[in-house]
Amino acid sequence: MVVYAGRRGLIAPAWLQVIPVAAAALAYGIAAPLHGSGFIAAFVGGLVFGALRRRGEAEDTYLLDQAGGVLDAVTFLVFGAVLLEPSLEHLSWQVVLYAVLSLTVVRMLPVALAMLRSGAEPPTVAFLGWFGPRGLASIVFAVIVVEEADLPQTSTIVLVTYATVGLSVLLHGLSAAPLADRYARWYARGTRLMESVAAAPQRWRITSPF
């Protein structure tokens, strides 16, 4: 009904901004009292909304995008001030080693295997593996473990998660700008080379007397 009304201009643009946020909150509010996962419910609600909306309709998610950016920043701020700092005194070399492996081998190797037949160049595979999904999702999963799961060694799981996310924020934050700039220059050089190779036969036909 919302999609039908929105496409025919029956809902004001201001209200279209509110609907995705309200839908996510409603999904969470329904799942939590039923002892379901509110995070999964909100995620599924987002998938449904994304499947129903038309491509190019960015105006109805503007508020959601802006609110998401602010909440991301607040989450990382709270994470560093409240969760990460008290955990630093409990770090061990095993935890740090696993955090390093999580950011390199554990994440980058599956990306490389998944892209074996994609035709992507090694710099692209390495870029996607290093700057893949990270950070916020791990914090959410850690919260789910603490609140809903009854697992042994919960404190160790949470400590490893905090160390991995903290290291990710530091390393990815420091490397984002220089590596993105380097990748952009490499991609631009490759594009120019492909264009020059494609244009070479045409130039030869023009200049050849035969």
C-alpha positions as CSV (number, residue, x, y, z in Angstrom):
1,M,0.0,0.0,0.0
2,V,2.8,2.4,0.9
3,V,4.7,1.6,-2.3
4,Y,1.5,2.1,-4.4
5,A,0.6,5.4,-2.7
6,G,4.2,6.7,-2.9
7,R,4.5,6.0,-6.6
8,R,1.3,7.8,-7.4
9,G,2.1,10.9,-5.3
10,L,-0.5,10.2,-2.6
11,I,2.1,10.5,0.2
12,A,3.9,13.7,0.9
13,P,7.7,13.5,0.5
14,A,8.2,14.4,4.2
15,W,6.3,11.3,5.2
16,L,8.1,9.1,2.8
17,Q,11.2,10.0,4.8
18,V,9.7,8.7,8.0
19,I,8.2,5.4,6.7
20,P,11.5,3.4,6.5
21,V,12.6,4.5,10.0
22,A,9.2,3.7,11.4
23,A,9.1,0.3,9.6
24,A,12.5,-0.7,11.1
25,A,11.3,0.4,14.6
26,L,8.0,-1.5,14.2
27,A,9.8,-4.7,13.1
28,Y,12.0,-4.5,16.1
29,G,9.2,-3.7,18.4
30,I,7.1,-6.7,17.2
31,A,10.0,-9.2,17.3
32,A,11.4,-8.4,20.7
33,P,8.2,-9.1,22.8
34,L,7.8,-12.4,20.9
35,H,11.3,-13.4,22.0
36,G,12.7,-13.1,18.5
37,S,15.7,-11.2,17.3
38,G,14.9,-7.5,16.9
39,F,18.0,-7.0,14.9
40,I,17.1,-9.7,12.4
41,A,13.6,-8.4,12.1
42,A,14.8,-4.9,11.3
43,F,17.2,-6.3,8.8
44,V,14.5,-8.4,7.1
45,G,12.3,-5.3,7.0
46,G,15.1,-3.4,5.3
47,L,15.5,-6.2,2.7
48,V,11.7,-6.1,2.0
49,F,11.7,-2.3,1.7
50,G,14.8,-2.4,-0.6
51,A,13.1,-5.0,-2.8
52,L,9.9,-3.1,-3.2
53,R,11.3,0.4,-3.8
54,R,12.1,1.4,-7.4
55,R,15.7,2.1,-8.4
56,G,16.6,5.8,-8.4
57,E,14.2,6.6,-5.6
58,A,16.9,8.0,-3.3
59,E,14.7,10.8,-1.9
60,D,12.6,8.4,0.3
61,T,15.7,7.1,2.1
62,Y,17.5,10.5,2.6
63,L,16.4,10.7,6.3
64,L,17.3,7.1,6.8
65,D,20.7,7.5,5.3
66,Q,21.5,10.6,7.3
67,A,20.2,9.1,10.6
68,G,22.2,5.9,9.9
69,G,25.4,8.0,9.4
70,V,24.8,9.8,12.7
71,L,24.0,6.6,14.6
72,D,27.1,4.9,13.1
73,A,29.3,7.7,14.5
74,V,27.6,7.6,17.9
75,T,27.9,3.8,18.1
76,F,31.7,4.0,17.4
77,L,32.0,6.8,19.9
78,V,30.2,4.9,22.6
79,F,32.1,1.8,21.7
80,G,35.5,3.4,22.1
81,A,34.6,5.3,25.3
82,V,32.5,2.7,27.1
83,L,33.4,-0.8,25.8
84,L,36.9,-0.8,24.3
85,E,38.8,1.2,26.9
86,P,37.9,-1.0,29.9
87,S,38.7,-4.1,27.8
88,L,42.3,-3.0,27.0
89,E,43.6,-4.1,30.4
90,H,42.4,-7.7,29.7
91,L,44.2,-8.1,26.3
92,S,46.6,-10.9,25.8
93,W,48.9,-11.7,22.9
94,Q,46.5,-14.5,21.8
95,V,43.6,-12.1,21.5
96,V,45.7,-9.6,19.6
97,L,47.0,-12.3,17.3
98,Y,43.5,-13.5,16.5
99,A,42.3,-9.9,15.9
100,V,45.1,-9.5,13.3
101,L,44.3,-12.8,11.7
102,S,40.6,-11.8,11.5
103,L,41.4,-8.6,9.6
104,T,43.8,-10.4,7.2
105,V,43.6,-14.1,6.5
106,V,40.2,-14.9,8.0
107,R,38.5,-12.2,6.0
108,M,40.6,-11.6,2.9
109,L,41.1,-15.3,1.9
110,P,37.4,-16.0,1.6
111,V,37.0,-12.8,-0.5
112,A,39.8,-14.0,-2.8
113,L,38.3,-17.5,-3.2
114,A,34.8,-16.0,-3.9
115,M,36.2,-13.9,-6.7
116,L,38.4,-16.5,-8.4
117,R,36.2,-16.6,-11.6
118,S,35.1,-13.0,-11.5
119,G,37.9,-11.7,-13.7
120,A,38.9,-9.1,-11.1
121,E,42.5,-8.0,-11.0
122,P,44.6,-8.7,-7.9
123,P,44.5,-5.0,-6.7
124,T,40.7,-5.1,-6.8
125,V,40.5,-8.4,-4.9
126,A,42.9,-7.1,-2.3
127,F,41.0,-3.8,-2.0
128,L,37.7,-5.5,-1.5
129,G,39.2,-8.0,1.0
130,W,40.8,-5.3,3.1
131,F,37.9,-2.8,3.0
132,G,35.1,-5.3,3.2
133,P,32.2,-5.2,5.7
134,R,33.5,-4.5,9.2
135,G,33.0,-2.8,12.5
136,L,29.4,-2.0,13.2
137,A,28.1,-5.5,12.3
138,S,30.6,-7.1,14.6
139,I,29.4,-4.8,17.5
140,V,25.8,-5.8,16.8
141,F,26.7,-9.5,16.8
142,A,28.6,-9.1,20.1
143,V,25.5,-7.4,21.7
144,I,23.4,-10.4,20.5
145,V,25.8,-12.8,22.1
146,V,25.8,-11.0,25.4
147,E,22.0,-10.5,25.6
148,E,20.5,-13.5,23.9
149,A,23.1,-16.3,23.7
150,D,24.0,-18.7,26.5
151,L,27.4,-19.7,25.4
152,P,30.5,-20.6,27.4
153,Q,33.4,-18.2,27.5
154,T,31.2,-15.3,26.5
155,S,33.7,-12.8,28.0
156,T,36.4,-14.2,25.7
157,I,34.2,-13.9,22.6
158,V,33.3,-10.3,23.5
159,L,36.9,-9.4,24.3
160,V,38.1,-10.7,20.9
161,T,35.3,-8.9,19.1
162,Y,36.2,-5.6,20.8
163,A,39.9,-6.0,20.0
164,T,39.1,-6.8,16.4
165,V,36.8,-3.9,15.9
166,G,39.1,-1.5,17.7
167,L,42.0,-2.6,15.5
168,S,39.8,-2.4,12.4
169,V,38.9,1.2,13.2
170,L,42.5,2.1,13.7
171,L,44.0,0.3,10.7
172,H,41.2,0.9,8.2
173,G,40.9,4.5,9.3
174,L,44.6,5.2,8.7
175,S,44.8,3.3,5.4
176,A,41.4,4.3,3.9
177,A,42.5,7.6,2.2
178,P,46.0,6.6,0.9
179,L,44.9,3.2,-0.4
180,A,41.7,4.5,-2.0
181,D,43.7,7.2,-3.7
182,R,46.3,4.7,-4.9
183,Y,43.6,2.3,-6.1
184,A,41.9,5.2,-8.0
185,R,45.1,6.1,-9.8
186,W,45.7,2.4,-10.7
187,Y,42.2,2.1,-12.1
188,A,42.5,5.3,-14.1
189,R,45.8,4.1,-15.6
190,G,44.2,0.8,-16.6
191,T,41.2,2.6,-18.1
192,R,43.4,4.9,-20.2
193,L,45.4,1.9,-21.3
194,M,42.3,-0.1,-22.4
195,E,41.0,3.0,-24.3
196,S,44.3,3.4,-26.1
197,V,44.5,-0.3,-27.1
198,A,40.9,-0.2,-28.3
199,A,41.6,2.9,-30.4
200,A,44.8,1.7,-31.9
201,P,43.3,-0.4,-34.8
202,Q,41.0,2.5,-35.7
203,R,44.0,4.9,-35.9
204,W,45.9,2.4,-38.0
205,R,43.0,2.1,-40.5
206,I,42.9,5.9,-40.8
207,T,46.6,6.4,-41.4
208,S,47.3,3.3,-43.5
209,P,47.3,3.9,-47.2
210,F,46.0,0.4,-47.8
